[in-house]
Amino acid sequence: MEERNEFRRQTRAWLEANCPPEMREPMYSDADLCWGGRKFNFTSSAQRQWLERMGERGWTVPEWPREYGGGGLTRDEAQVLAEEMAALGCRPPIKSFGVSMLGPALLGYGTEAQKREHLPRIARGEIRWCQGYSEPNAGSDLASLQTRAEDMGDHFLVNGQKVWTSYADKADWIFCLVRTDFAARKQSGISFLLFDMTTPGVQTRPITLISGKSPFCETFFDNVRVEKSNLVGEMNGGWEIAKYLLSHEREMISGGAAGAIGVDRPLGAAAAETIGLNPLGELDEPMLRAQIATFEIDDLAFAALRRRASDLAGQGEGHPAFSSVLKYYGAELNKRRYELLMSAGGSEALEWEGARSEDGKLARGWLRTKANSIEGGTSEVQLNIIAKRLLGMPGA
């Protein structure tokens, strides 16, 4: 216990000395996040400084081994770091699919050469990654993907299309599922490749959503050359990696829903601005007040559930299907959050343009939450997984 307390004191002192004041302010949109990569434009010198300082210490990826750019912390120490960052209001130094998805996959399945090439650059925020999974006819049934990688001896030749590729137009590299064996059972003929988005034959096209904004793209591959050294895991063994990454993606989506950017105050405080308080200092709308109280209890319970799931996973006792619980509930919780915000805002919350509403930030955010129950595996798919793999119910 004394060692833990000493680590906490040292961590708090380092954060207080090294986290710039600007990086302790709430984040109001994705524009406040540091994504890193070759194309990223830092919003301030403080944002760059915060990434560099945390990267030098290995605390962008605190639990990764030091030899790959990480901090080498234990799970308990990493939890202390997270708690102290939250107490100070420190922003995450980087938001990255490399950190949350590809990195853990490379640690488990990559060669030593792949780890040393890619992991330190991910940790320092030098390369931004996107995920090439879904296709026009392979969404929830991902194993039906048809993008092919033809074995040309010393390299692959990739042809096909991906869709809903988040931030593909801003990414430097892609981790991509491709079919390398069309004769095998569909899950058995998939491989996992890495390649640079500037490779000849790669093209992206942004997709606009109902909210008027979108991180998503269509991505096209036309005779894209990928060296054999960029195959992760075994040939035709990519489905195992894909399933591993899908669990990370679902947990990441649930975490994003739990800490929605731009919702920096309790819902009651936000609602009071438009509805007002009664003489007792309570929100002057009893039905909405009760709904917000119920939501906040559920939100706290969900935070405890995510912490428990993390602890169990760290002890090797987590169920691989539990990520579906987190993803499903996190998505539904975030939709409820924005429904309550819209109810509190009344008709003014529907404003779509103008400085007063920050170009309809709330309305656009509300519309965006509708995708939470689709992305990363639909809610229906998650419920099927929960029913079969956690509850042991028979299939239809």
TIKOLVO-544776 format. One record per residue (C-alpha): residue number from 1; x, y, z. Coordinates in steps of 0.5 Angstrom, whole numbers, padded with zeros to 4 digits. Last residue first. Example, Ala and Ser with C-alpha at 12.3 -4.5 7.8 and 13.67 -1.06 7.14 Angstrom:
residues 2
+------+-------+-------+-------+
| resi |     X |     Y |     Z |
+------+-------+-------+-------+
|    2 |  0027 | -0002 |  0014 |
|    1 |  0025 | -0009 |  0016 |
+------+-------+-------+-------+
//
This chain:
residues 396
+------+-------+-------+-------+
| resi |     X |     Y |     Z |
+------+-------+-------+-------+
|  396 | -0066 | -0040 | -0067 |
|  395 | -0060 | -0041 | -0062 |
|  394 | -0060 | -0044 | -0055 |
|  393 | -0059 | -0039 | -0049 |
|  392 | -0052 | -0040 | -0045 |
|  391 | -0053 | -0033 | -0042 |
|  390 | -0046 | -0031 | -0044 |
|  389 | -0045 | -0034 | -0050 |
|  388 | -0051 | -0035 | -0053 |
|  387 | -0056 | -0029 | -0051 |
|  386 | -0050 | -0024 | -0050 |
|  385 | -0048 | -0026 | -0057 |
|  384 | -0055 | -0025 | -0060 |
|  383 | -0056 | -0018 | -0056 |
|  382 | -0049 | -0016 | -0059 |
|  381 | -0052 | -0017 | -0066 |
|  380 | -0058 | -0014 | -0065 |
|  379 | -0054 | -0008 | -0062 |
|  378 | -0050 | -0007 | -0069 |
|  377 | -0043 | -0009 | -0069 |
|  376 | -0038 | -0004 | -0068 |
|  375 | -0042 |  0002 | -0071 |
|  374 | -0050 |  0000 | -0071 |
|  373 | -0052 |  0002 | -0064 |
|  372 | -0048 |  0008 | -0063 |
|  371 | -0050 |  0011 | -0070 |
|  370 | -0056 |  0014 | -0067 |
|  369 | -0051 |  0018 | -0063 |
|  368 | -0050 |  0022 | -0069 |
|  367 | -0057 |  0025 | -0069 |
|  366 | -0056 |  0028 | -0062 |
|  365 | -0049 |  0030 | -0063 |
|  364 | -0052 |  0034 | -0069 |
|  363 | -0057 |  0037 | -0065 |
|  362 | -0053 |  0039 | -0059 |
|  361 | -0047 |  0042 | -0064 |
|  360 | -0053 |  0046 | -0068 |
|  359 | -0048 |  0051 | -0071 |
|  358 | -0045 |  0053 | -0065 |
|  357 | -0052 |  0054 | -0062 |
|  356 | -0052 |  0061 | -0061 |
|  355 | -0047 |  0062 | -0067 |
|  354 | -0052 |  0060 | -0072 |
|  353 | -0054 |  0053 | -0075 |
|  352 | -0058 |  0047 | -0074 |
|  351 | -0063 |  0050 | -0068 |
|  350 | -0066 |  0044 | -0065 |
|  349 | -0064 |  0045 | -0058 |
|  348 | -0068 |  0051 | -0059 |
|  347 | -0074 |  0047 | -0059 |
|  346 | -0073 |  0044 | -0052 |
|  345 | -0066 |  0044 | -0049 |
|  344 | -0068 |  0040 | -0043 |
|  343 | -0071 |  0035 | -0048 |
|  342 | -0065 |  0035 | -0052 |
|  341 | -0060 |  0034 | -0047 |
|  340 | -0065 |  0028 | -0044 |
|  339 | -0065 |  0025 | -0051 |
|  338 | -0057 |  0026 | -0051 |
|  337 | -0056 |  0022 | -0045 |
|  336 | -0061 |  0017 | -0047 |
|  335 | -0057 |  0015 | -0053 |
|  334 | -0050 |  0015 | -0049 |
|  333 | -0053 |  0010 | -0045 |
|  332 | -0056 |  0006 | -0051 |
|  331 | -0049 |  0006 | -0054 |
|  330 | -0045 |  0004 | -0047 |
|  329 | -0050 | -0002 | -0046 |
|  328 | -0049 | -0005 | -0052 |
|  327 | -0042 | -0004 | -0052 |
|  326 | -0040 | -0006 | -0045 |
|  325 | -0045 | -0012 | -0046 |
|  324 | -0041 | -0014 | -0052 |
|  323 | -0035 | -0013 | -0049 |
|  322 | -0037 | -0019 | -0044 |
|  321 | -0036 | -0024 | -0050 |
|  320 | -0029 | -0025 | -0049 |
|  319 | -0030 | -0027 | -0041 |
|  318 | -0025 | -0024 | -0036 |
|  317 | -0022 | -0028 | -0032 |
|  316 | -0015 | -0027 | -0034 |
|  315 | -0013 | -0022 | -0028 |
|  314 | -0012 | -0016 | -0032 |
|  313 | -0019 | -0018 | -0036 |
|  312 | -0022 | -0018 | -0029 |
|  311 | -0020 | -0012 | -0027 |
|  310 | -0022 | -0008 | -0034 |
|  309 | -0029 | -0012 | -0033 |
|  308 | -0030 | -0009 | -0026 |
|  307 | -0028 | -0002 | -0028 |
|  306 | -0033 | -0002 | -0034 |
|  305 | -0038 | -0004 | -0029 |
|  304 | -0036 |  0001 | -0024 |
|  303 | -0037 |  0006 | -0030 |
|  302 | -0044 |  0003 | -0032 |
|  301 | -0046 |  0004 | -0025 |
|  300 | -0044 |  0011 | -0025 |
|  299 | -0048 |  0012 | -0031 |
|  298 | -0054 |  0008 | -0029 |
|  297 | -0055 |  0013 | -0023 |
|  296 | -0054 |  0019 | -0027 |
|  295 | -0059 |  0016 | -0032 |
|  294 | -0064 |  0015 | -0026 |
|  293 | -0063 |  0022 | -0023 |
|  292 | -0064 |  0025 | -0030 |
|  291 | -0071 |  0022 | -0031 |
|  290 | -0073 |  0024 | -0024 |
|  289 | -0071 |  0031 | -0026 |
|  288 | -0075 |  0031 | -0033 |
|  287 | -0081 |  0029 | -0029 |
|  286 | -0080 |  0034 | -0024 |
|  285 | -0079 |  0040 | -0028 |
|  284 | -0076 |  0046 | -0024 |
|  283 | -0070 |  0043 | -0023 |
|  282 | -0069 |  0043 | -0016 |
|  281 | -0066 |  0049 | -0012 |
|  280 | -0072 |  0049 | -0007 |
|  279 | -0075 |  0055 | -0010 |
|  278 | -0076 |  0052 | -0017 |
|  277 | -0070 |  0052 | -0021 |
|  276 | -0069 |  0054 | -0029 |
|  275 | -0071 |  0050 | -0035 |
|  274 | -0066 |  0053 | -0040 |
|  273 | -0060 |  0053 | -0036 |
|  272 | -0062 |  0048 | -0031 |
|  271 | -0062 |  0043 | -0036 |
|  270 | -0054 |  0043 | -0037 |
|  269 | -0053 |  0043 | -0029 |
|  268 | -0058 |  0037 | -0028 |
|  267 | -0054 |  0033 | -0034 |
|  266 | -0048 |  0034 | -0030 |
|  265 | -0042 |  0038 | -0034 |
|  264 | -0037 |  0037 | -0039 |
|  263 | -0042 |  0034 | -0045 |
|  262 | -0038 |  0036 | -0050 |
|  261 | -0034 |  0030 | -0051 |
|  260 | -0038 |  0024 | -0049 |
|  259 | -0034 |  0020 | -0043 |
|  258 | -0039 |  0014 | -0042 |
|  257 | -0040 |  0014 | -0050 |
|  256 | -0033 |  0014 | -0051 |
|  255 | -0032 |  0008 | -0047 |
|  254 | -0037 |  0004 | -0050 |
|  253 | -0034 |  0005 | -0057 |
|  252 | -0027 |  0003 | -0054 |
|  251 | -0030 | -0003 | -0051 |
|  250 | -0033 | -0005 | -0057 |
|  249 | -0027 | -0004 | -0061 |
|  248 | -0023 | -0008 | -0056 |
|  247 | -0027 | -0014 | -0057 |
|  246 | -0027 | -0013 | -0065 |
|  245 | -0019 | -0013 | -0064 |
|  244 | -0019 | -0020 | -0061 |
|  243 | -0024 | -0022 | -0066 |
|  242 | -0020 | -0020 | -0072 |
|  241 | -0014 | -0023 | -0070 |
|  240 | -0017 | -0030 | -0070 |
|  239 | -0020 | -0028 | -0076 |
|  238 | -0013 | -0026 | -0079 |
|  237 | -0011 | -0034 | -0079 |
|  236 | -0011 | -0034 | -0087 |
|  235 | -0003 | -0033 | -0087 |
|  234 | -0001 | -0033 | -0080 |
|  233 |  0000 | -0027 | -0076 |
|  232 |  0001 | -0020 | -0078 |
|  231 |  0003 | -0020 | -0086 |
|  230 |  0007 | -0013 | -0087 |
|  229 |  0013 | -0017 | -0088 |
|  228 |  0010 | -0020 | -0094 |
|  227 |  0010 | -0013 | -0098 |
|  226 |  0004 | -0010 | -0100 |
|  225 |  0003 | -0008 | -0107 |
|  224 | -0004 | -0004 | -0108 |
|  223 | -0007 | -0007 | -0115 |
|  222 | -0013 | -0002 | -0114 |
|  221 | -0016 | -0001 | -0107 |
|  220 | -0021 |  0003 | -0105 |
|  219 | -0023 |  0006 | -0098 |
|  218 | -0030 |  0009 | -0097 |
|  217 | -0030 |  0014 | -0091 |
|  216 | -0033 |  0016 | -0084 |
|  215 | -0031 |  0021 | -0080 |
|  214 | -0038 |  0025 | -0081 |
|  213 | -0041 |  0031 | -0081 |
|  212 | -0048 |  0034 | -0083 |
|  211 | -0052 |  0030 | -0078 |
|  210 | -0055 |  0026 | -0083 |
|  209 | -0048 |  0023 | -0085 |
|  208 | -0043 |  0025 | -0090 |
|  207 | -0038 |  0020 | -0093 |
|  206 | -0031 |  0022 | -0095 |
|  205 | -0028 |  0018 | -0101 |
|  204 | -0021 |  0015 | -0100 |
|  203 | -0016 |  0012 | -0105 |
|  202 | -0010 |  0007 | -0105 |
|  201 | -0007 |  0005 | -0111 |
|  200 |  0000 |  0007 | -0110 |
|  199 |  0002 |  0007 | -0103 |
|  198 |  0000 |  0013 | -0099 |
|  197 | -0004 |  0010 | -0094 |
|  196 |  0002 |  0005 | -0092 |
|  195 |  0000 | -0002 | -0091 |
|  194 | -0001 | -0007 | -0085 |
|  193 | -0005 | -0014 | -0087 |
|  192 | -0009 | -0019 | -0083 |
|  191 | -0011 | -0025 | -0087 |
|  190 | -0018 | -0028 | -0088 |
|  189 | -0019 | -0035 | -0091 |
|  188 | -0021 | -0039 | -0085 |
|  187 | -0027 | -0035 | -0083 |
|  186 | -0030 | -0036 | -0090 |
|  185 | -0029 | -0043 | -0090 |
|  184 | -0023 | -0044 | -0095 |
|  183 | -0024 | -0044 | -0103 |
|  182 | -0023 | -0036 | -0103 |
|  181 | -0016 | -0036 | -0099 |
|  180 | -0013 | -0030 | -0098 |
|  179 | -0019 | -0025 | -0097 |
|  178 | -0017 | -0019 | -0093 |
|  177 | -0017 | -0015 | -0087 |
|  176 | -0014 | -0009 | -0086 |
|  175 | -0009 | -0005 | -0081 |
|  174 | -0009 |  0002 | -0085 |
|  173 | -0003 |  0007 | -0085 |
|  172 | -0002 |  0015 | -0085 |
|  171 | -0010 |  0016 | -0083 |
|  170 | -0013 |  0023 | -0085 |
|  169 | -0017 |  0021 | -0091 |
|  168 | -0019 |  0014 | -0087 |
|  167 | -0021 |  0018 | -0081 |
|  166 | -0026 |  0012 | -0080 |
|  165 | -0027 |  0007 | -0085 |
|  164 | -0034 |  0006 | -0086 |
|  163 | -0033 |  0003 | -0092 |
|  162 | -0028 | -0002 | -0095 |
|  161 | -0027 | -0004 | -0103 |
|  160 | -0023 | -0009 | -0107 |
|  159 | -0016 | -0010 | -0109 |
|  158 | -0010 | -0012 | -0106 |
|  157 | -0003 | -0015 | -0109 |
|  156 |  0001 | -0019 | -0104 |
|  155 |  0009 | -0019 | -0104 |
|  154 |  0015 | -0024 | -0105 |
|  153 |  0011 | -0029 | -0108 |
|  152 |  0005 | -0025 | -0112 |
|  151 |  0000 | -0028 | -0107 |
|  150 | -0007 | -0024 | -0109 |
|  149 | -0010 | -0020 | -0103 |
|  148 | -0018 | -0020 | -0104 |
|  147 | -0023 | -0015 | -0101 |
|  146 | -0029 | -0020 | -0101 |
|  145 | -0031 | -0020 | -0094 |
|  144 | -0036 | -0025 | -0092 |
|  143 | -0033 | -0026 | -0085 |
|  142 | -0036 | -0019 | -0083 |
|  141 | -0043 | -0021 | -0082 |
|  140 | -0045 | -0015 | -0079 |
|  139 | -0042 | -0011 | -0084 |
|  138 | -0040 | -0015 | -0090 |
|  137 | -0044 | -0013 | -0097 |
|  136 | -0041 | -0006 | -0097 |
|  135 | -0035 | -0007 | -0094 |
|  134 | -0033 | -0007 | -0086 |
|  133 | -0026 | -0008 | -0084 |
|  132 | -0020 | -0003 | -0086 |
|  131 | -0018 |  0000 | -0079 |
|  130 | -0015 |  0007 | -0079 |
|  129 | -0008 |  0009 | -0076 |
|  128 | -0004 |  0015 | -0075 |
|  127 |  0003 |  0015 | -0075 |
|  126 |  0008 |  0020 | -0070 |
|  125 |  0004 |  0019 | -0064 |
|  124 |  0010 |  0018 | -0060 |
|  123 |  0007 |  0011 | -0057 |
|  122 |  0005 |  0009 | -0065 |
|  121 |  0012 |  0011 | -0067 |
|  120 |  0014 |  0006 | -0062 |
|  119 |  0009 |  0001 | -0063 |
|  118 |  0011 |  0000 | -0071 |
|  117 |  0018 | -0002 | -0073 |
|  116 |  0020 | -0005 | -0066 |
|  115 |  0013 | -0009 | -0066 |
|  114 |  0013 | -0011 | -0073 |
|  113 |  0021 | -0013 | -0072 |
|  112 |  0019 | -0018 | -0066 |
|  111 |  0013 | -0021 | -0070 |
|  110 |  0006 | -0019 | -0069 |
|  109 |  0001 | -0023 | -0065 |
|  108 |  0000 | -0021 | -0058 |
|  107 |  0003 | -0014 | -0058 |
|  106 |  0001 | -0013 | -0065 |
|  105 | -0006 | -0014 | -0063 |
|  104 | -0005 | -0009 | -0057 |
|  103 | -0002 | -0004 | -0061 |
|  102 | -0007 | -0004 | -0067 |
|  101 | -0013 | -0003 | -0063 |
|  100 | -0013 |  0003 | -0057 |
|   99 | -0006 |  0006 | -0058 |
|   98 | -0006 |  0005 | -0066 |
|   97 | -0013 |  0007 | -0066 |
|   96 | -0011 |  0013 | -0063 |
|   95 | -0013 |  0019 | -0059 |
|   94 | -0007 |  0022 | -0056 |
|   93 | -0005 |  0026 | -0049 |
|   92 | -0011 |  0025 | -0046 |
|   91 | -0014 |  0031 | -0043 |
|   90 | -0012 |  0033 | -0036 |
|   89 | -0017 |  0035 | -0031 |
|   88 | -0013 |  0034 | -0025 |
|   87 | -0017 |  0029 | -0022 |
|   86 | -0018 |  0025 | -0028 |
|   85 | -0010 |  0025 | -0029 |
|   84 | -0009 |  0023 | -0022 |
|   83 | -0014 |  0017 | -0023 |
|   82 | -0011 |  0015 | -0030 |
|   81 | -0004 |  0015 | -0027 |
|   80 | -0007 |  0011 | -0021 |
|   79 | -0010 |  0006 | -0026 |
|   78 | -0004 |  0005 | -0030 |
|   77 |  0000 |  0003 | -0023 |
|   76 | -0005 | -0002 | -0022 |
|   75 | -0005 | -0005 | -0029 |
|   74 |  0003 | -0005 | -0028 |
|   73 |  0007 |  0000 | -0031 |
|   72 |  0012 | -0001 | -0037 |
|   71 |  0011 |  0006 | -0039 |
|   70 |  0011 |  0004 | -0047 |
|   69 |  0015 |  0006 | -0053 |
|   68 |  0016 | -0001 | -0055 |
|   67 |  0022 | -0003 | -0050 |
|   66 |  0019 |  0000 | -0045 |
|   65 |  0013 | -0005 | -0045 |
|   64 |  0006 | -0003 | -0046 |
|   63 |  0002 | -0001 | -0040 |
|   62 |  0003 |  0006 | -0040 |
|   61 |  0001 |  0007 | -0047 |
|   60 |  0001 |  0015 | -0048 |
|   59 |  0005 |  0015 | -0041 |
|   58 |  0012 |  0012 | -0044 |
|   57 |  0015 |  0018 | -0041 |
|   56 |  0018 |  0021 | -0047 |
|   55 |  0011 |  0020 | -0050 |
|   54 |  0008 |  0024 | -0044 |
|   53 |  0012 |  0030 | -0045 |
|   52 |  0012 |  0030 | -0053 |
|   51 |  0004 |  0029 | -0053 |
|   50 |  0003 |  0035 | -0048 |
|   49 |  0008 |  0039 | -0051 |
|   48 |  0004 |  0038 | -0058 |
|   47 | -0002 |  0040 | -0055 |
|   46 |  0001 |  0046 | -0051 |
|   45 |  0004 |  0049 | -0058 |
|   44 | -0003 |  0049 | -0060 |
|   43 | -0008 |  0046 | -0065 |
|   42 | -0003 |  0041 | -0067 |
|   41 | -0004 |  0040 | -0075 |
|   40 | -0004 |  0032 | -0076 |
|   39 | -0002 |  0030 | -0083 |
|   38 |  0004 |  0026 | -0081 |
|   37 |  0000 |  0023 | -0075 |
|   36 | -0002 |  0025 | -0068 |
|   35 | -0010 |  0025 | -0066 |
|   34 | -0010 |  0030 | -0061 |
|   33 | -0017 |  0032 | -0059 |
|   32 | -0020 |  0039 | -0058 |
|   31 | -0022 |  0038 | -0065 |
|   30 | -0026 |  0032 | -0063 |
|   29 | -0031 |  0037 | -0059 |
|   28 | -0032 |  0041 | -0053 |
|   27 | -0026 |  0038 | -0049 |
|   26 | -0025 |  0041 | -0042 |
|   25 | -0019 |  0045 | -0040 |
|   24 | -0013 |  0041 | -0037 |
|   23 | -0009 |  0041 | -0043 |
|   22 | -0009 |  0049 | -0043 |
|   21 | -0006 |  0049 | -0036 |
|   20 |  0000 |  0045 | -0039 |
|   19 |  0001 |  0038 | -0036 |
|   18 |  0008 |  0038 | -0034 |
|   17 |  0009 |  0040 | -0027 |
|   16 |  0002 |  0038 | -0024 |
|   15 |  0003 |  0031 | -0028 |
|   14 |  0010 |  0030 | -0025 |
|   13 |  0007 |  0032 | -0018 |
|   12 |  0001 |  0027 | -0018 |
|   11 |  0005 |  0021 | -0021 |
|   10 |  0010 |  0022 | -0015 |
|    9 |  0005 |  0022 | -0010 |
|    8 |  0001 |  0016 | -0013 |
|    7 |  0007 |  0012 | -0014 |
|    6 |  0009 |  0014 | -0006 |
|    5 |  0001 |  0011 | -0005 |
|    4 |  0002 |  0005 | -0009 |
|    3 |  0009 |  0004 | -0005 |
|    2 |  0006 |  0005 |  0002 |
|    1 |  0000 |  0000 |  0000 |
+------+-------+-------+-------+
//
